[in-house]
Amino acid sequence: MGLIYRKRFTLGKNTSVNVSKSGVSVSERVGPVTFNSRRGVTLRLAPGLTWRMGKRR
């Protein structure tokens, strides 16, 4: 197992900057949909259940 570093800074009600070992990204939430500058789109289906579309690691 490796060490993981993540930090999220909130810029407004629906916007945040995410900092991790692999770089910096910006995410914007619109209702149940989150648009991320690096990964694509995430859809929140229910609490604790999401569906991610776009880039994969």
Backbone as ProteinMPNN parsed JSONL, in Angstrom:
{"seq_chain_A": "MGLIYRKRFTLGKNTSVNVSKSGVSVSERVGPVTFNSRRGVTLRLAPGLTWRMGKRR", "coords_chain_A": {"N_chain_A": [[0.826, -1.175, 0.0], [0.449, 2.248, -0.75], [1.239, 5.683, 0.066], [-1.196, 8.205, 0.064], [-1.935, 11.479, -0.963], [-4.183, 14.1, -0.669], [-5.901, 17.158, -1.104], [-8.519, 19.438, -0.738], [-9.731, 22.547, -1.726], [-12.253, 24.841, -1.209], [-13.784, 27.044, -3.404], [-16.14, 28.321, -3.847], [-19.684, 27.931, -3.539], [-20.202, 25.757, -5.268], [-17.791, 25.127, -6.477], [-14.484, 23.826, -6.535], [-10.97, 23.398, -5.812], [-8.721, 20.853, -6.344], [-5.96, 19.274, -4.941], [-3.354, 17.042, -5.448], [-0.919, 14.363, -5.378], [-0.499, 13.842, -8.079], [-1.12, 16.228, -9.343], [-2.979, 19.301, -9.994], [-6.45, 20.036, -10.034], [-9.641, 21.312, -11.12], [-12.988, 21.379, -10.018], [-16.472, 21.497, -10.749], [-19.706, 21.621, -9.55], [-22.951, 20.851, -10.599], [-26.009, 20.529, -9.672], [-26.723, 17.086, -9.415], [-24.515, 16.423, -10.896], [-21.02, 16.433, -11.465], [-18.426, 18.219, -12.902], [-15.141, 17.743, -13.868], [-11.874, 19.011, -14.344], [-9.907, 17.213, -15.09], [-10.746, 14.509, -15.029], [-13.259, 14.16, -16.21], [-16.697, 13.546, -16.098], [-18.859, 13.126, -13.304], [-21.63, 11.445, -12.022], [-23.971, 11.665, -9.514], [-25.821, 9.161, -8.24], [-27.173, 8.196, -5.986], [-26.935, 8.688, -2.413], [-23.651, 7.922, -1.671], [-23.348, 6.4, -3.964], [-22.029, 6.576, -7.1], [-21.533, 7.361, -10.601], [-18.997, 7.315, -12.861], [-17.839, 8.997, -15.714], [-15.734, 9.343, -18.55], [-12.207, 10.081, -18.567], [-9.956, 7.485, -17.558], [-7.852, 6.164, -14.995]], "CA_chain_A": [[0.0, 0.0, 0.0], [1.201, 3.484, -0.819], [0.728, 6.866, 0.741], [-1.994, 9.049, -0.829], [-2.124, 12.848, -0.468], [-5.216, 14.876, -1.35], [-6.4, 18.333, -0.379], [-9.539, 20.149, -1.508], [-10.013, 23.916, -1.313], [-13.523, 25.292, -1.748], [-13.741, 28.418, -3.911], [-17.491, 28.848, -3.774], [-20.647, 26.904, -3.148], [-20.156, 24.592, -6.155], [-16.497, 25.044, -7.149], [-13.369, 23.5, -5.654], [-9.66, 23.085, -6.383], [-8.227, 19.625, -5.749], [-4.502, 19.149, -5.051], [-2.89, 15.703, -5.111], [0.436, 14.051, -5.829], [-0.452, 13.865, -9.541], [-1.339, 17.563, -9.874], [-4.073, 20.159, -9.535], [-7.614, 20.048, -10.908], [-10.768, 22.14, -10.683], [-14.262, 20.706, -10.236], [-17.663, 22.339, -10.676], [-20.886, 20.797, -9.338], [-24.224, 21.396, -11.06], [-26.983, 19.524, -9.245], [-26.079, 15.814, -9.11], [-23.416, 16.202, -11.846], [-19.776, 17.143, -11.188], [-17.513, 18.301, -14.034], [-13.786, 17.873, -13.375], [-10.976, 19.403, -15.422], [-9.0, 16.124, -15.459], [-11.349, 13.18, -15.092], [-14.5, 14.08, -16.949], [-17.977, 13.838, -15.463], [-19.335, 12.182, -12.305], [-23.057, 11.589, -11.765], [-24.37, 11.113, -8.22], [-27.082, 8.444, -8.403], [-27.768, 8.14, -4.655], [-25.859, 8.902, -1.442], [-22.658, 6.855, -1.662], [-23.335, 5.691, -5.241], [-21.743, 7.485, -8.213], [-21.162, 6.783, -11.887], [-17.973, 8.184, -13.422], [-17.674, 8.899, -17.163], [-14.591, 10.119, -18.995], [-10.879, 9.489, -18.454], [-9.659, 6.495, -16.514], [-6.443, 6.166, -14.571]], "C_chain_A": [[0.874, 1.243, 0.0], [0.515, 4.614, -0.068], [0.009, 7.748, -0.272], [-2.175, 10.416, -0.178], [-3.183, 13.528, -1.311], [-5.641, 16.034, -0.474], [-7.379, 19.051, -1.289], [-9.769, 21.513, -0.888], [-11.304, 24.352, -1.977], [-13.414, 26.755, -2.156], [-15.1, 29.103, -3.845], [-18.414, 27.716, -3.405], [-20.491, 25.627, -3.981], [-18.82, 24.405, -6.861], [-15.401, 24.729, -6.144], [-12.105, 23.22, -6.46], [-9.128, 21.883, -5.617], [-6.729, 19.519, -5.998], [-4.126, 17.745, -4.606], [-1.471, 15.524, -5.622], [0.566, 14.183, -7.35], [-0.742, 15.231, -10.147], [-2.523, 18.278, -9.27], [-5.219, 20.065, -10.531], [-8.696, 20.915, -10.291], [-12.045, 21.36, -10.965], [-15.412, 21.676, -9.976], [-18.88, 21.426, -10.57], [-22.13, 21.543, -9.798], [-25.282, 20.345, -10.763], [-26.27, 18.228, -8.881], [-24.869, 15.513, -10.004], [-22.215, 17.055, -11.465], [-18.884, 17.066, -12.413], [-16.122, 18.573, -13.485], [-12.856, 18.144, -14.546], [-10.054, 18.271, -15.866], [-9.693, 14.802, -15.725], [-12.608, 13.091, -15.924], [-15.697, 14.431, -16.093], [-18.325, 12.734, -14.471], [-20.799, 12.486, -12.025], [-23.381, 10.917, -10.436], [-25.751, 10.497, -8.359], [-27.873, 8.386, -7.099], [-26.641, 8.412, -3.661], [-24.918, 7.685, -1.387], [-22.55, 6.079, -2.957], [-23.154, 6.69, -6.379], [-21.395, 6.699, -9.459], [-20.221, 7.762, -12.559], [-17.821, 7.914, -14.918], [-16.444, 9.733, -17.537], [-13.295, 9.355, -18.832], [-10.798, 8.456, -17.345], [-8.194, 6.549, -16.19], [-5.692, 5.05, -15.195]], "O_chain_A": [[1.909, 1.288, 0.665], [-0.631, 4.5, 0.368], [0.541, 8.014, -1.349], [-2.522, 10.514, 0.999], [-3.092, 13.533, -2.539], [-5.73, 15.906, 0.748], [-7.105, 19.252, -2.472], [-9.976, 21.631, 0.32], [-11.435, 24.242, -3.196], [-13.006, 27.602, -1.361], [-15.183, 30.33, -3.794], [-17.958, 26.648, -2.997], [-20.634, 24.527, -3.448], [-18.732, 23.585, -7.775], [-15.376, 25.281, -5.044], [-12.167, 22.853, -7.633], [-9.088, 21.892, -4.386], [-6.275, 19.657, -7.134], [-4.52, 17.301, -3.528], [-0.897, 16.43, -6.226], [1.614, 14.588, -7.852], [-0.624, 15.389, -11.362], [-3.009, 17.927, -8.195], [-4.989, 20.019, -11.74], [-8.67, 21.213, -9.097], [-12.178, 20.748, -12.025], [-15.336, 22.548, -9.11], [-19.066, 20.548, -11.413], [-22.344, 22.702, -9.444], [-25.434, 19.382, -11.514], [-25.307, 18.256, -8.115], [-24.261, 14.45, -9.874], [-22.353, 18.244, -11.177], [-18.61, 15.975, -12.914], [-15.93, 19.521, -12.723], [-13.028, 17.573, -15.623], [-9.464, 18.368, -16.942], [-9.247, 14.044, -16.586], [-12.988, 11.987, -16.313], [-15.724, 15.475, -15.44], [-18.117, 11.553, -14.748], [-21.171, 13.641, -11.816], [-23.097, 9.734, -10.251], [-26.737, 11.204, -8.57], [-29.098, 8.511, -7.104], [-25.474, 8.366, -4.052], [-25.346, 6.568, -1.095], [-21.725, 5.169, -3.048], [-24.01, 7.545, -6.605], [-21.014, 5.53, -9.392], [-20.589, 8.911, -12.805], [-17.691, 6.766, -15.343], [-16.16, 10.736, -16.882], [-13.271, 8.129, -18.943], [-11.487, 8.551, -16.33], [-7.381, 6.94, -17.027], [-4.495, 4.898, -14.952]]}, "name": "protein", "num_of_chains": 1, "seq": "MGLIYRKRFTLGKNTSVNVSKSGVSVSERVGPVTFNSRRGVTLRLAPGLTWRMGKRR"}
